[in-house]
């Protein structure tokens, strides 16, 4: 028999407005202390320098984290031209300088090269593993870090403002796995200079945006009170783009016990006629998410069963 997890059985998503200077794991710890939740995890790491949207999963929502991490992200960041740093952001040591300062027209002309599917080498100070070790640990120990390029998708890259010759503010809409620090580094190099990120803020992740984010200070005030429910989003919020299929109580029980159910009766009463073989669906019963499931061989088979 498994050991019972200590803490309150809270299920759902809290969208935290992460402050600068904290790691994502430190935010998770703060949420756990503030709410007393038994199980807490986050939906996509933010650098300590960065601020903004950090989706935090509580309870059964932790089973849907992967779907948030795969979602589209929106960032605002400022590049400081003419100064490269070891970490590709303001926290590192200066490694190179350049007198070149690009103009707005030059910058806009180059942005198209970074939109679509592109190849990016992650920063040396990143969580990517090299021979089983995190790259940032090797970099901190002054050991060589040789990271393989990876394919990422940038949906949009827009120059928002150039307040002075040294700085430029951008908005980026990206897919999973894209490093904004590397994007800033590579854009500066393409413009014949060097640069680093001086400010980074994430304003959206998948279905979550800064409009529904709560500060850690406010969370501490409401964490153990009934008011917490005002900020807690349902588990299924993370799955907005996945079709939902309504199950009967008997069908839901079978899925929750790990047993498949026939797809035809469910499909016959579903408005999602385009759902087909291999598709992932949200299995719902009485308005509650009971499982993430996949359609396979004429059956709906449970992938992740949720117990709420």
C-alpha angles and dihedrals in degrees: 000000000000121000113259112247114239120236141050120317097239118161126192145053130298115194105212123197096222115218122224117266098036128102119231090246090054089055090052089053091049091050091049091052094044096049104026088226116170095222128028135168138156132243103225132353122256121198115249089248091055128088133195142054115023111165109213118199121212126196115326091005087077087074090065098048094106091061091055093047089053092052130102117276130206121205139180116204140166122222118210105211124216099028127084119196132200092242095038088241137074094274095070134079121268109261102170141006134202133189091214116112115182121219126232094258092052092049095049091048090057099045094080089065089064099048122096126017107347137167117247133181108215118236117271087239097062139109093251111127122241113190090337096313130102112255093229091058091054091046092050089052090052091245121145114270115202109181123185118233116253135199116248135169125236110189097185138002116187133178106225103176146345104207093178141351093274100050141051129182120216141182119215130187109196145170125234124307098023117139114212090200090058091045091054091046093050095045090053091050091049088054092054097255139076131250150160139210112272096177131018128182128171110212100178142017118187107305093349124092139175089258090078097035122122126207119239090240091057091044090057089055095051102026100107097028134089087255089076087080089065090066100034114101121205118265091244092059087087090058101053094130095050116091115249121221121198115229132193117242091257093050091049091052091053093051092047088055090053095256124133122237130207112269100211099072090047094045092049091065096037124099090211099090092162093065109114149157115331095013121137116229139183109242108213132188124183089346094306129112109242101170148349104238142176130223110233133157096348093312139096105230123193118244101172121009116209123209112199 
